[in-house]
Amino acid sequence: MGVPLLGRSRERGRQEHRHRRRRRWPGRVWHGNEDRVAGLRAALEKEPPPPPDPLRPGPAPVPWPEGALGPRARSGTALAFRLVAGGRPLGTLVIGRAGLLPFPDEITGLVEDLARRVALAIGAARQYARQVAISAVLQRGLLPSAVAEIPGVRSALVHEPCVKGGPSGDFYDLFPAGAGRWCFAIGDVQGKGPEAAVVIGLARPWLRLLAREGYHVADVLDRLNRLLLDDATEAADAAARALVAAGGRPVAPGDGPQTRFLSLLYGELVPFDGGVRCTLASAGHPLPLLLGPDGGVRTAAHPQTLLGVLEDAAYTSETFTLRPGDTLLCVTDGVTERRNGSRQFDDGDGLAAALAGCAGLDADTIAERIQRLVHEFGETPPEDDLALLVLQAE
């Protein structure tokens, strides 16, 4: 009975000298007898089989690693199969067995099919790795490196990107706007990945600029809506083209325009003796909840249209006072729409009930408790990004 060996090398081609210098061949080595793997690997590292001629179809014979497999396997047959996906060489698959008999045609056919499947898997893995790397670079620039401390207000933030997909579509900000004003935002771009990241990268600086120019809350949303309609789709499309050029996944038809759709809760805080004046507006976003010291909970805004959808949308804001002990909770739909089978976390005002149970707790503890309850609601990890902002008047 023959002794099988199987290895995968990296395609050398024009970079053969670099691969040899880095000692990266072979990537994986298998043998029917595990005791022979180390010796086989050493032999293949010392004398790597040459890659098959790309102009010659089918497998190519390669030298047998004499002496590496013991006295009973001093000779044998070995074949090398190219791993190619999308026209790009990715490596070499080598298979061999001891003895003088050649491989039957049905075996070589099976291995050729295996080589094609392995190449497709490697190509997909590399493409995903490139996209993840691009996404990671974008993600680092999406969120503020620090958030402002507001006189008379305790704040707590949770931002938990989903483990799947590219950069999170959720974002937040908390910053000084001048003249005794502080502004906050929590939003969610429809979609994920680099296209959504670009929209966030536009929206957050625009928000800060408009706020610091003195625009009121409703006016900020009006102008941000027009900016998204004018610029965000073009920017997202440019990001998609750059991603494809770098080897990433093309955007599916119809994805592009949706990446400019943004749900946003935006507000302004003005501390004064005895409380904090809060003006806010919600554009297609889960409504904020206001918790009083007695455990009473109410919504603190009314629903309005997503940003980036309607050119003639006109936004309005609401103003109220945060008294000492009052807590404002702002979340993304990763909280409200957390699923457990057919049920969602906010069914039957579940979020309001959870917040009511936080009466008397400080901002950090409230944020931690809501995050924990959201996780405990489902039996599997969340499938969406999760963000929440807690603002509590001292």
C-alpha positions as CSV (number, residue, x, y, z in Angstrom):
1,M,0.0,0.0,0.0
2,G,1.4,3.4,-1.0
3,V,2.4,6.1,1.5
4,P,0.6,9.3,0.7
5,L,2.2,12.7,1.0
6,L,0.5,16.0,0.3
7,G,1.9,19.6,0.5
8,R,1.0,23.1,-0.7
9,S,3.7,25.5,-1.8
10,R,3.6,29.2,-2.6
11,E,3.8,30.1,-6.2
12,R,7.3,31.4,-6.8
13,G,7.4,32.7,-10.5
14,R,9.1,36.0,-10.7
15,Q,9.4,36.3,-6.9
16,E,11.1,32.9,-6.5
17,H,14.2,34.4,-4.9
18,R,12.2,36.2,-2.3
19,H,10.2,33.2,-1.3
20,R,13.4,31.1,-1.0
21,R,15.0,33.8,1.2
22,R,12.0,33.9,3.5
23,R,11.9,30.1,3.8
24,R,8.1,30.2,3.3
25,W,7.8,26.9,1.4
26,P,5.9,24.7,2.1
27,G,2.8,26.2,3.6
28,R,1.2,22.9,4.8
29,V,2.5,19.3,4.9
30,W,0.5,16.1,5.4
31,H,1.5,12.4,5.5
32,G,-0.4,9.2,6.2
33,N,2.0,8.5,9.1
34,E,2.3,11.6,11.4
35,D,5.8,10.5,12.4
36,R,7.0,11.2,8.9
37,V,5.6,14.8,8.7
38,A,8.7,16.5,10.2
39,G,11.2,14.7,8.0
40,L,9.1,15.4,4.9
41,R,8.8,19.0,5.7
42,A,12.5,19.3,6.2
43,A,13.2,17.7,2.9
44,L,10.7,19.9,1.0
45,E,12.1,23.0,2.7
46,K,15.6,22.0,1.6
47,E,14.7,21.1,-2.0
48,P,11.3,22.6,-2.9
49,P,9.7,21.1,-6.0
50,P,9.6,23.6,-8.9
51,P,6.2,25.0,-9.6
52,P,4.4,23.6,-12.7
53,D,4.9,25.4,-16.0
54,P,1.9,27.8,-16.3
55,L,1.8,27.3,-20.1
56,R,1.4,23.5,-19.7
57,P,-2.0,22.2,-18.6
58,G,-2.5,19.5,-16.0
59,P,-0.2,18.3,-13.3
60,A,3.6,18.2,-13.6
61,P,5.9,15.5,-12.2
62,V,8.3,16.6,-9.4
63,P,11.3,14.9,-7.8
64,W,10.7,12.4,-5.1
65,P,12.1,13.4,-1.7
66,E,14.5,10.5,-1.3
67,G,15.4,9.5,2.2
68,A,12.8,11.6,3.9
69,L,10.2,8.9,4.3
70,G,12.2,5.9,5.5
71,P,13.7,2.8,3.9
72,R,10.4,1.5,2.5
73,A,9.7,4.7,0.6
74,R,12.9,5.5,-1.1
75,S,11.2,6.0,-4.4
76,G,7.7,7.1,-5.5
77,T,5.6,9.3,-7.8
78,A,4.8,12.9,-7.0
79,L,2.8,15.4,-9.0
80,A,2.4,19.2,-8.7
81,F,-0.9,21.0,-9.4
82,R,-1.1,24.8,-9.9
83,L,-3.4,26.7,-7.6
84,V,-5.0,29.5,-9.7
85,A,-8.0,31.7,-9.0
86,G,-9.1,34.6,-11.1
87,G,-6.1,34.2,-13.3
88,R,-3.7,34.7,-10.4
89,P,-1.3,32.0,-9.3
90,L,-1.7,31.3,-5.6
91,G,0.5,28.3,-4.9
92,T,1.1,24.7,-5.7
93,L,-0.5,21.5,-4.5
94,V,1.8,18.5,-4.4
95,I,0.6,14.9,-3.9
96,G,2.7,11.7,-4.0
97,R,2.8,8.1,-3.0
98,A,5.6,5.6,-2.5
99,G,6.2,2.8,-5.1
100,L,6.6,2.6,-8.8
101,L,3.0,2.7,-9.9
102,P,1.8,6.0,-11.5
103,F,-1.4,7.7,-10.2
104,P,-4.6,6.5,-11.9
105,D,-6.4,9.0,-14.1
106,E,-9.3,9.1,-11.7
107,I,-7.0,10.1,-8.9
108,T,-5.4,12.9,-10.8
109,G,-8.8,14.1,-11.9
110,L,-10.0,14.2,-8.3
111,V,-6.9,16.1,-7.2
112,E,-7.3,18.6,-10.1
113,D,-10.8,19.3,-8.9
114,L,-9.5,19.6,-5.3
115,A,-6.8,22.0,-6.5
116,R,-9.5,24.2,-8.1
117,R,-11.5,24.3,-5.0
118,V,-8.5,25.0,-2.8
119,A,-7.5,27.9,-5.0
120,L,-11.0,29.4,-4.9
121,A,-11.0,29.1,-1.1
122,I,-7.5,30.7,-0.8
123,G,-8.5,33.5,-3.2
124,A,-11.7,34.2,-1.3
125,A,-9.8,34.2,2.0
126,R,-7.2,36.7,0.7
127,Q,-9.9,38.9,-0.8
128,Y,-11.7,38.9,2.6
129,A,-8.4,39.7,4.4
130,R,-7.8,42.6,2.1
131,Q,-11.3,44.0,2.7
132,V,-10.9,43.6,6.4
133,A,-7.6,45.4,6.4
134,I,-9.2,48.3,4.4
135,S,-12.2,48.3,6.7
136,A,-9.9,48.4,9.8
137,V,-8.1,51.5,8.5
138,L,-11.4,53.3,7.8
139,Q,-12.9,52.2,11.2
140,R,-10.0,53.9,13.1
141,G,-11.0,57.2,11.6
142,L,-14.7,57.0,12.1
143,L,-15.0,57.6,15.9
144,P,-13.6,60.4,18.1
145,S,-10.4,59.6,19.9
146,A,-12.0,61.2,23.0
147,V,-15.3,62.6,24.0
148,A,-16.0,65.9,25.8
149,E,-16.7,66.2,29.5
150,I,-19.7,68.4,30.1
151,P,-20.1,70.5,33.3
152,G,-22.9,69.1,35.3
153,V,-23.4,66.0,33.1
154,R,-22.2,62.5,33.5
155,S,-21.9,60.5,30.2
156,A,-21.3,56.9,29.3
157,L,-20.8,55.4,25.9
158,V,-21.0,51.8,24.6
159,H,-19.9,51.1,21.0
160,E,-19.8,47.4,20.0
161,P,-19.3,46.6,16.3
162,C,-20.8,43.4,15.1
163,V,-18.1,40.7,14.6
164,K,-19.4,40.1,11.0
165,G,-18.8,42.4,8.1
166,G,-16.8,45.5,7.6
167,P,-16.7,48.8,9.6
168,S,-19.6,49.4,11.8
169,G,-22.4,51.6,10.4
170,D,-23.0,53.0,13.9
171,F,-21.2,56.1,15.2
172,Y,-21.4,58.7,18.0
173,D,-19.9,62.0,19.0
174,L,-19.9,64.3,22.0
175,F,-18.1,67.6,21.5
176,P,-18.0,71.3,22.7
177,A,-19.6,73.7,20.2
178,G,-18.7,77.0,21.8
179,A,-20.7,79.6,23.7
180,G,-21.4,77.2,26.6
181,R,-22.9,74.6,24.3
182,W,-22.1,70.9,23.9
183,C,-23.5,68.7,21.2
184,F,-24.0,65.0,20.9
185,A,-24.9,62.6,18.1
186,I,-25.6,58.9,17.7
187,G,-26.3,57.6,14.2
188,D,-26.4,54.6,11.9
189,V,-25.6,54.6,8.2
190,Q,-27.7,52.1,6.3
191,G,-25.3,49.3,5.4
192,K,-21.8,48.4,6.4
193,G,-18.3,48.3,5.0
194,P,-16.1,51.0,3.4
195,E,-19.0,52.7,1.6
196,A,-20.8,53.3,4.9
197,A,-17.5,54.3,6.5
198,V,-17.1,57.1,4.0
199,V,-20.5,58.5,4.7
200,I,-19.7,58.5,8.5
201,G,-16.4,60.1,7.6
202,L,-18.3,62.9,5.9
203,A,-21.3,63.3,8.4
204,R,-19.3,63.6,11.6
205,P,-17.1,66.5,10.5
206,W,-20.1,68.2,8.9
207,L,-22.0,67.9,12.2
208,R,-19.1,69.5,14.1
209,L,-18.7,72.3,11.6
210,L,-22.4,73.2,11.4
211,A,-22.7,73.1,15.2
212,R,-19.7,75.3,15.7
213,E,-21.0,77.8,13.1
214,G,-23.9,78.3,15.5
215,Y,-26.7,76.5,13.6
216,H,-29.6,75.4,15.6
217,V,-30.4,71.6,16.0
218,A,-33.1,71.5,13.3
219,D,-31.1,73.6,10.9
220,V,-28.1,71.3,11.3
221,L,-30.3,68.3,10.2
222,D,-31.7,70.3,7.3
223,R,-28.3,71.1,6.0
224,L,-26.8,67.7,6.7
225,N,-29.7,66.2,4.7
226,R,-28.9,68.3,1.7
227,L,-25.2,67.6,2.0
228,L,-25.9,63.8,2.1
229,L,-28.1,64.1,-1.0
230,D,-25.5,66.0,-2.9
231,D,-22.2,64.4,-1.9
232,A,-22.5,61.1,0.0
233,T,-23.5,58.9,-2.9
234,E,-20.6,60.1,-5.0
235,A,-18.2,59.6,-2.2
236,A,-19.5,56.1,-1.4
237,D,-19.3,55.1,-5.0
238,A,-15.7,56.3,-5.1
239,A,-14.9,54.2,-2.0
240,A,-16.5,51.2,-3.7
241,R,-14.4,51.6,-6.8
242,A,-11.3,51.9,-4.6
243,L,-12.2,48.8,-2.8
244,V,-12.7,46.8,-6.0
245,A,-9.4,48.1,-7.3
246,A,-7.7,46.8,-4.1
247,G,-9.2,43.4,-4.6
248,G,-12.3,43.8,-2.4
249,R,-15.9,42.6,-3.1
250,P,-17.8,44.7,-5.6
251,V,-20.9,46.5,-4.2
252,A,-24.1,44.6,-5.1
253,P,-26.5,46.5,-7.5
254,G,-28.7,48.8,-5.6
255,D,-26.4,49.1,-2.5
256,G,-24.9,52.4,-3.5
257,P,-27.7,55.0,-3.0
258,Q,-28.8,53.4,0.3
259,T,-25.4,54.1,1.8
260,R,-26.3,57.8,2.0
261,F,-29.3,57.1,4.2
262,L,-28.5,58.0,7.7
263,S,-30.6,57.7,10.9
264,L,-29.4,60.3,13.4
265,L,-30.3,61.5,16.9
266,Y,-28.6,64.9,17.3
267,G,-28.8,67.3,20.2
268,E,-27.4,70.3,22.1
269,L,-26.8,70.6,25.8
270,V,-26.5,74.0,27.7
271,P,-25.8,73.6,31.4
272,F,-27.2,76.2,33.8
273,D,-27.7,76.5,37.5
274,G,-30.2,73.8,38.4
275,G,-30.1,71.7,35.3
276,V,-29.2,71.3,31.7
277,R,-31.3,72.6,28.7
278,C,-31.5,69.9,26.1
279,T,-32.6,70.5,22.5
280,L,-32.7,67.4,20.2
281,A,-34.2,65.9,17.0
282,S,-34.5,62.4,15.7
283,A,-34.2,61.7,12.0
284,G,-35.4,58.1,11.4
285,H,-33.6,57.0,14.6
286,P,-34.8,55.0,17.6
287,L,-36.3,57.6,19.9
288,P,-34.4,58.7,23.0
289,L,-35.9,57.8,26.4
290,L,-35.9,60.1,29.5
291,L,-35.7,58.4,32.9
292,G,-36.7,60.4,36.0
293,P,-35.4,59.8,39.5
294,D,-38.7,58.2,40.4
295,G,-38.3,55.5,37.6
296,G,-40.8,57.1,35.2
297,V,-39.8,56.8,31.5
298,R,-41.0,58.7,28.5
299,T,-39.9,59.4,24.9
300,A,-38.0,62.6,24.5
301,A,-38.5,63.2,20.7
302,H,-40.9,62.5,17.9
303,P,-40.1,60.4,14.8
304,Q,-39.0,62.1,11.6
305,T,-37.6,61.1,8.2
306,L,-34.2,59.5,7.6
307,L,-31.5,61.8,6.4
308,G,-30.5,61.5,2.7
309,V,-33.9,60.4,1.5
310,L,-36.1,63.5,0.7
311,E,-34.8,66.8,-0.7
312,D,-37.7,68.8,0.8
313,A,-37.6,67.3,4.3
314,A,-37.9,69.9,7.0
315,Y,-36.8,68.9,10.5
316,T,-38.0,70.2,13.9
317,S,-36.5,70.0,17.3
318,E,-37.8,69.7,20.9
319,T,-36.4,71.4,24.0
320,F,-36.7,70.3,27.6
321,T,-34.8,70.5,30.9
322,L,-32.7,67.7,32.4
323,R,-33.1,68.2,36.1
324,P,-30.6,66.6,38.6
325,G,-31.0,62.9,38.5
326,D,-32.7,62.8,35.1
327,T,-31.1,60.4,32.6
328,L,-31.3,60.5,28.8
329,L,-30.7,57.2,26.9
330,C,-29.9,57.2,23.2
331,V,-29.4,54.0,21.3
332,T,-29.1,52.5,17.8
333,D,-31.3,49.9,16.4
334,G,-28.8,47.2,17.3
335,V,-30.3,47.6,20.8
336,T,-34.0,47.9,20.0
337,E,-34.0,45.3,17.3
338,R,-31.9,42.7,19.1
339,R,-33.6,39.4,18.2
340,N,-34.5,36.2,20.0
341,G,-36.3,34.1,17.5
342,S,-39.3,36.2,16.3
343,R,-39.1,38.6,19.2
344,Q,-37.2,41.9,19.5
345,F,-35.7,43.5,22.6
346,D,-38.0,46.5,22.3
347,D,-41.2,44.6,21.8
348,G,-43.8,45.8,24.3
349,D,-41.6,48.8,25.2
350,G,-38.9,46.4,26.4
351,L,-36.2,49.1,26.4
352,A,-38.3,51.5,28.4
353,A,-38.9,48.7,31.0
354,A,-35.2,47.9,31.2
355,L,-34.4,51.6,31.7
356,A,-37.1,52.0,34.4
357,G,-35.2,49.3,36.3
358,C,-32.1,51.5,36.3
359,A,-33.6,54.3,38.5
360,G,-31.1,55.5,41.0
361,L,-28.0,54.2,39.1
362,D,-25.2,56.3,37.7
363,A,-24.6,56.7,34.0
364,D,-21.8,54.1,33.7
365,T,-23.9,51.5,35.5
366,I,-26.9,52.2,33.4
367,A,-24.9,51.7,30.2
368,E,-23.4,48.5,31.4
369,R,-26.8,47.1,32.5
370,I,-28.5,47.9,29.2
371,Q,-25.6,46.4,27.3
372,R,-25.8,43.2,29.4
373,L,-29.6,42.9,29.1
374,V,-29.3,43.2,25.3
375,H,-26.8,40.4,25.2
376,E,-28.7,38.2,27.5
377,F,-31.9,38.7,25.5
378,G,-30.7,36.5,22.6
379,E,-29.1,33.0,22.7
380,T,-26.5,33.9,20.0
381,P,-24.1,36.9,19.7
382,P,-25.7,40.1,18.3
383,E,-25.9,40.2,14.5
384,D,-25.9,44.0,14.3
385,D,-23.7,46.8,15.6
386,L,-24.7,48.2,19.0
387,A,-24.2,51.7,20.3
388,L,-25.7,53.6,23.3
389,L,-25.1,56.9,24.9
390,V,-26.2,57.8,28.4
391,L,-26.4,61.5,29.6
392,Q,-27.3,62.1,33.2
393,A,-27.7,65.5,34.9
394,E,-25.9,65.7,38.2
